Amino acid sequence: MGNRAKLCFTLFLVVTVFSHLKSYGAAVEAGDTLSLGASLAGNQTIFSKNGTFELGFFSPNGSNWYIGIWYAKIPEKTIVWVANRETPARNRSGVLKLSREGNLVLFDTEGASIWSVNMSKKASRAVILDSGNFLMLSGNNKSETVWQCFDNPLNAVLPGMRFGGQQKLVSWKNSLDPAPGLFSLHVDPSGAKQFVVTWNNSVQYWETGTWEDKIFSGLPGLNKSFHMIVESSSSGLYFSYTLKPEYTVLSRYVLTKFGGMQVNAFVDGSKWNTYWSQPGDACASPFNCDAQNSSTERFVDLSVTLANDYASSCTAFSFSQPSGPCQIWSGDSLNMRNSPPSESSSNVSIRVGASEPPTKRKTFSIVGTVLRIVGALTVVLGIFSVFIWRRNQLLPKDRYADSSNSFLRMFSYEELKIATRNFKFELALVHFALISDGRLSDFR
């Protein structure tokens, strides 16, 4: 290859590489910001200024990839926001780019757009803040927010985050899938000054109770460590919270996959602790359900109400006599409530650990077990007796002659022939004994 050919080939490679970089934008700048044309890919991330939050790609199951925000300083990767929860990149992470047009776009590995933020106002940069908020700032006024992830929450409210109006918290589908789950938290559509949890977008499952000055009526104890702010205006009901000054731990208000609300705090630099949770009442956690061996568990009957088969405790079942439906529950007992007995209601049988206090049902259960065993043995003996009786009926009669009594025995053909002198005489109804010379002795 001549020098001219080598030069042309080198120029071709340079142009190709330059074009490729231009199509995705420059590599991300160090720090907390994506500038115009910059992108994130692979293991690249950006951090908030104090290093509390990190934004980048993550994969909870090793095959689906998402752009998300998590706590950067703790060993347990705890996700607080996901951009593409319904449209993951498959097999490998894609590329997140702030385009030259000021739009935030997520591409898969083949270059197809799978998530984007398209605003009428052009953004000049995207920044992750120490609050965990990721926002896009206007090109004309770099302090004007044109989009922020706090307006599009996932399943958690962070301190300082304003939540309400038309927004919804939606639970994860499961621990390995951030796709929308069955439960959502939102403002009560009836107009009541409260928030409600809805199952499957149709069934109201739980409510916070109305706002009363400093607290929601159904959330006792929540204001011990938190300062809550509630706003009610023409645009809707909103609430936010901040930690009281004496508390410096990380915290988050979370909607769980079972429809429960929790306030989690990261304490001692080691793990998340549940500081507060609802729904809850005297029936919410009455049993020790940690037993793994079925021999250490039992069922007890309670007059309680469970909302449906999507959430309950340990494992439970109910059956309405005489022909009602059988229902089975599994999960957490977040919605168990005391229920007065009535003719139309049925008890719910709850699986509990053997260490739980016994009830009179246990005695009845033992008696019932004994009766069942006795009944089973009776049936077996009856079948065996019938079998013996039928067997006796089919066997030859002479096999059952009583040879122990000479007056009650069967005579052979030869004996009868001798006694009747070759069947010439009839035998009278008398007792006979056969003597040694073949003659019969009469004992009438």
C-alpha positions in Angstrom: 0.0 0.0 0.0 1.4 3.4 -1.0 1.8 6.4 1.2 -1.2 8.1 -0.4 -3.3 5.0 0.2 -2.2 4.8 3.9 -3.0 8.4 4.4 -6.5 8.0 2.9 -7.1 5.0 5.1 -6.0 6.8 8.2 -8.3 9.8 7.4 -11.1 7.3 6.9 -10.7 5.8 10.4 -10.4 9.3 12.0 -13.6 10.4 10.3 -15.4 7.2 11.2 -14.5 7.4 14.9 -15.3 11.1 15.0 -18.7 10.5 13.5 -19.4 7.7 16.0 -18.6 9.9 18.9 -20.6 12.8 17.5 -23.6 10.5 17.1 -23.6 9.8 20.9 -22.0 12.9 22.2 -18.9 13.4 24.2 -18.1 11.4 27.3 -19.7 12.7 30.5 -17.8 15.4 32.3 -16.6 14.6 35.8 -19.0 15.8 38.6 -22.8 16.1 38.8 -23.7 17.4 35.4 -24.5 16.2 31.8 -23.8 19.1 29.4 -25.2 19.4 25.9 -24.0 16.5 23.7 -22.7 14.5 26.7 -23.7 11.0 27.4 -23.5 8.1 29.9 -22.8 4.5 29.0 -21.6 1.3 30.7 -20.2 2.0 34.1 -20.1 5.7 33.8 -22.0 7.6 36.5 -22.5 11.1 37.9 -22.6 12.0 41.6 -24.4 14.8 43.6 -22.0 17.4 45.0 -21.8 15.9 48.5 -21.7 12.3 47.1 -25.0 11.2 48.6 -26.7 10.2 45.3 -25.4 8.5 42.1 -27.0 8.3 38.7 -26.1 5.6 36.1 -27.1 2.2 34.7 -28.0 -0.7 36.9 -29.4 -4.2 36.4 -31.3 -5.9 39.3 -31.5 -9.3 37.5 -28.5 -9.3 35.2 -30.4 -9.1 31.9 -32.5 -5.9 32.0 -30.8 -2.5 32.3 -32.2 0.7 33.6 -31.1 4.3 34.2 -31.7 5.0 37.9 -30.6 7.0 41.0 -29.4 5.3 44.2 -27.6 6.1 47.4 -23.9 6.2 46.6 -22.4 5.9 50.1 -24.1 2.8 51.4 -23.1 -0.8 50.5 -26.7 -1.9 49.7 -27.7 -0.5 46.4 -31.1 1.1 47.2 -32.8 2.6 44.1 -34.9 5.7 44.6 -35.8 6.5 41.0 -35.9 4.7 37.6 -36.3 6.4 34.3 -37.2 3.5 32.0 -39.0 1.2 34.4 -41.3 -0.1 31.7 -38.8 -0.2 28.8 -35.5 -1.7 30.0 -32.5 -2.1 27.7 -31.9 -5.8 27.1 -28.7 -7.7 27.9 -26.4 -4.6 28.0 -26.7 -1.0 29.2 -27.5 1.5 26.5 -26.5 5.2 26.3 -28.1 8.2 28.0 -27.5 11.4 26.1 -28.4 15.0 26.5 -28.8 15.8 22.8 -27.8 19.0 21.1 -31.4 19.9 20.8 -31.7 19.9 24.6 -33.6 16.6 25.0 -32.7 13.8 27.3 -32.8 10.5 25.4 -32.0 6.9 26.3 -30.8 4.6 23.5 -30.5 0.8 23.6 -27.3 -0.8 22.3 -28.7 -0.8 18.7 -29.3 2.9 18.7 -33.1 2.8 19.1 -34.7 5.3 21.5 -36.4 3.6 24.4 -37.1 6.5 26.8 -36.9 10.3 26.4 -37.8 13.7 27.9 -38.9 16.1 25.2 -39.7 19.6 26.5 -40.8 22.6 24.6 -38.0 24.6 26.2 -34.4 23.6 25.3 -32.3 22.4 28.2 -28.7 23.4 28.5 -27.6 20.8 31.1 -28.9 18.1 33.4 -27.8 18.0 37.1 -28.2 15.6 40.0 -28.7 17.3 43.3 -27.9 16.4 46.9 -31.6 15.9 47.5 -31.7 13.0 45.0 -33.5 15.1 42.4 -32.3 14.9 38.8 -33.3 18.0 36.8 -32.9 19.7 33.4 -32.1 23.4 33.4 -33.2 25.9 30.7 -30.7 27.0 28.0 -31.8 30.7 28.3 -31.9 30.8 32.0 -29.6 28.2 33.6 -31.5 28.3 36.9 -34.9 27.6 35.4 -36.1 24.0 35.8 -37.7 22.6 32.6 -38.0 19.0 33.9 -37.2 17.1 37.1 -37.5 13.5 38.2 -39.3 14.5 41.5 -42.3 15.3 39.3 -42.2 11.7 38.0 -41.7 9.7 41.2 -41.2 5.9 41.4 -42.2 4.3 44.7 -40.6 6.6 47.2 -40.8 10.1 48.6 -37.5 11.6 49.7 -37.0 14.4 52.2 -37.8 17.8 50.6 -39.7 16.2 47.7 -43.2 17.7 47.1 -45.7 14.9 46.3 -49.4 15.1 45.4 -51.7 16.5 42.8 -51.9 14.1 39.9 -48.7 12.2 40.8 -48.7 8.6 41.9 -46.2 6.4 43.7 -46.4 3.0 42.1 -44.8 -0.1 43.8 -42.2 -2.3 42.1 -43.5 -5.5 40.6 -41.1 -7.4 42.7 -37.6 -7.0 44.1 -35.9 -7.8 40.8 -38.3 -5.9 38.5 -39.0 -2.1 38.9 -41.9 -2.3 36.5 -45.2 -1.0 37.9 -46.7 -3.3 40.5 -50.2 -3.7 41.8 -50.3 -0.8 44.4 -50.3 3.0 44.0 -50.5 5.9 46.4 -52.2 9.1 45.3 -54.6 11.8 46.4 -58.1 10.6 47.3 -60.1 11.2 44.1 -63.3 11.8 46.2 -61.9 15.1 47.3 -61.2 14.2 50.9 -58.1 15.8 52.3 -56.1 12.5 52.4 -54.0 10.1 50.4 -55.1 6.5 49.6 -53.5 3.3 48.4 -55.3 1.6 45.5 -54.9 -2.0 44.3 -55.0 -2.7 40.6 -56.1 0.9 39.9 -59.6 0.0 41.1 -59.9 -1.1 44.7 -59.2 1.3 47.5 -57.0 -0.6 49.9 -55.9 1.9 52.6 -56.1 5.5 53.5 -54.0 8.0 55.5 -56.9 9.6 57.2 -57.7 13.3 56.7 -55.1 16.0 57.4 -55.7 17.6 60.8 -53.4 20.5 61.5 -50.1 18.7 61.8 -50.7 15.1 61.0 -52.9 12.7 59.0 -55.5 11.2 61.3 -54.6 7.7 60.3 -50.8 8.0 60.7 -50.2 8.3 64.5 -46.6 8.7 65.5 -45.3 9.8 62.2 -44.5 13.3 63.3 -42.1 12.3 66.1 -39.0 12.7 64.0 -40.4 14.4 60.9 -41.7 17.8 60.1 -44.6 17.4 57.7 -46.0 20.2 55.4 -49.3 19.8 53.6 -50.6 22.2 51.0 -54.1 22.3 49.7 -54.8 24.5 46.7 -56.7 24.6 43.4 -54.1 22.4 41.8 -54.6 19.7 44.5 -53.3 18.3 47.7 -49.5 18.0 48.3 -47.3 17.0 51.1 -43.6 17.0 51.8 -41.5 16.2 54.9 -38.1 16.9 56.3 -36.1 15.4 59.2 -36.0 17.4 62.4 -32.6 19.1 63.0 -31.4 16.5 65.5 -31.7 13.7 63.0 -29.1 13.4 60.2 -29.8 9.8 59.0 -30.8 9.0 55.4 -34.5 8.3 55.2 -37.2 7.6 52.6 -41.0 7.1 52.6 -41.7 3.9 50.6 -44.7 2.2 49.0 -43.9 -1.6 49.3 -44.8 -4.2 46.8 -47.5 -5.5 49.2 -49.2 -2.0 49.5 -47.7 -1.0 52.8 -46.2 2.4 53.6 -42.9 2.5 55.4 -40.5 5.1 56.6 -37.0 3.6 56.4 -33.9 5.1 58.0 -30.3 4.0 57.4 -28.7 3.8 60.8 -25.3 2.9 62.2 -23.9 3.0 58.7 -24.9 -0.7 58.1 -28.6 -1.3 57.2 -32.0 0.1 56.6 -34.4 0.0 59.6 -38.1 0.4 59.4 -38.9 3.4 61.6 -42.6 3.4 61.0 -45.1 1.4 58.9 -48.8 1.5 58.0 -51.4 0.0 57.6 -51.3 -1.5 61.1 -53.5 -2.3 64.1 -53.8 -4.9 66.8 -54.2 -7.6 64.1 -51.5 -6.4 61.8 -48.7 -8.5 63.2 -50.1 -10.9 65.8 -48.2 -14.0 65.0 -44.7 -15.3 64.6 -44.7 -16.5 60.9 -41.0 -17.2 60.6 -41.3 -21.0 61.1 -40.2 -22.9 58.1 -41.0 -26.4 59.3 -44.7 -27.4 58.8 -44.5 -29.4 62.0 -44.0 -26.2 64.0 -47.0 -24.4 62.5 -50.7 -24.6 62.8 -53.9 -22.8 61.8 -56.1 -20.8 64.2 -59.5 -19.3 63.4 -60.1 -15.6 63.9 -63.1 -13.3 63.2 -61.2 -11.0 60.9 -61.6 -9.5 57.5 -59.0 -9.6 54.8 -59.4 -7.4 51.8 -58.6 -9.9 49.0 -56.1 -12.5 47.9 -53.5 -9.9 47.1 -52.3 -9.3 50.6 -52.5 -11.0 54.0 -50.5 -12.8 56.6 -48.4 -16.0 56.6 -50.9 -18.0 54.6 -54.6 -18.0 55.3 -57.8 -19.6 54.0 -61.6 -19.2 54.5 -64.6 -21.2 53.4 -68.1 -20.0 53.7 -70.6 -22.8 54.5 -72.4 -24.6 53.1 -71.4 -23.8 49.5 -69.5 -20.6 49.6 -66.2 -20.0 47.8 -62.8 -21.1 49.2 -60.3 -18.2 49.4 -56.5 -18.5 49.9 -54.2 -15.6 50.9 -50.4 -15.2 51.0 -48.2 -12.3 51.7 -48.2 -9.6 54.5 -51.2 -9.0 56.8 -51.3 -5.3 56.1 -55.0 -5.1 55.8 -56.3 -7.5 58.5 -59.1 -6.0 60.5 -61.2 -7.2 63.4 -64.7 -8.2 62.2 -67.8 -8.7 64.3 -69.4 -12.2 63.9 -72.4 -12.4 61.6 -74.4 -15.1 59.9 -73.1 -14.1 56.5 -69.4 -13.9 57.5 -66.9 -16.8 57.8 -63.9 -17.1 60.0 -60.4 -16.9 58.5 -57.9 -19.6 59.4 -54.4 -18.1 59.8 -51.2 -20.2 59.7 -49.2 -19.3 62.8 -46.0 -20.5 64.5 -46.3 -23.2 67.1 -45.0 -20.8 69.7 -48.1 -18.7 69.6 -50.6 -18.8 72.5 -52.9 -21.9 72.2 -56.6 -21.6 71.7 -59.5 -23.9 72.5 -59.5 -24.8 68.8 -56.4 -26.9 69.5 -58.3 -29.2 71.9 -61.1 -29.6 69.3 -58.5 -30.4 66.7 -56.9 -33.2 68.8 -60.3 -34.7 69.5 -61.2 -34.6 65.8 -57.9 -36.2 64.9 -58.5 -39.1 67.3 -62.1 -39.6 66.0 -60.8 -39.7 62.5 -58.2 -42.3 63.3 -60.8 -44.5 65.1 -63.2 -44.2 62.2 -60.5 -45.2 59.8 -59.6 -48.3 61.8 -63.3 -49.2 62.0 -63.6 -49.1 58.3 -60.5 -51.2 57.8 -61.7 -53.9 60.2 -65.2 -53.9 58.6 -63.6 -54.5 55.2 -61.4 -57.2 56.6 -64.5 -59.0 58.2 -66.4 -58.9 55.0 -63.5 -60.3 53.1 -63.2 -63.3 55.6 -67.0 -63.9 55.5 -67.0 -64.0 51.7 -64.0 -66.3 51.7 -65.7 -68.8 54.1 -68.8 -68.8 51.8 -66.7 -69.9 48.8 -64.8 -72.7 50.6 -66.1 -76.4 50.8 -68.3 -77.1 53.8 -66.5 -80.3 54.9 -63.4 -78.2 55.6 -65.2 -76.7 58.6 -66.5 -80.1 60.3 -65.9 -80.1 64.0 -63.8 -83.2 64.6 -63.4 -82.4 68.3 -66.9 -83.7 69.1 -67.9 -87.2 68.0 -71.6 -86.4 68.1 -71.2 -83.4 65.8 -69.2 -84.6 62.9 -69.6 -85.4 59.2 -69.8 -89.1 58.0 -68.0 -90.3 54.9 -69.7 -92.0 52.0 -68.3 -95.4 53.0 -69.6 -95.0 56.6 -73.1 -94.1 55.4 -73.0 -97.1 53.0 -72.2 -99.5 55.9 -74.7 -97.9 58.2 -77.6 -98.3 55.7 -76.4 -101.7 54.5 -75.8 -100.5 51.0 -78.5 -97.8 51.3 -81.3 -100.4 51.9 -82.5 -98.8 55.2 -83.3 -95.1 56.2 -81.5 -93.6 59.1 -83.6 -92.4 62.0 -83.0 -89.0 63.6 -80.9 -90.4 66.4 -77.4 -90.2 67.5 -75.0 -92.9 66.3 -71.5 -93.9 67.2 -69.3 -96.0 64.9 -67.7 -98.9 66.7 -64.5 -100.7 65.7 -66.1 -103.5 63.7 -68.0 -101.1 61.4 -71.4 -101.4 63.2 -73.4 -98.4 64.5 -74.5 -98.2 68.1 -77.8 -96.5 68.8 -77.8 -93.9 71.7 -81.5 -92.9 71.6 
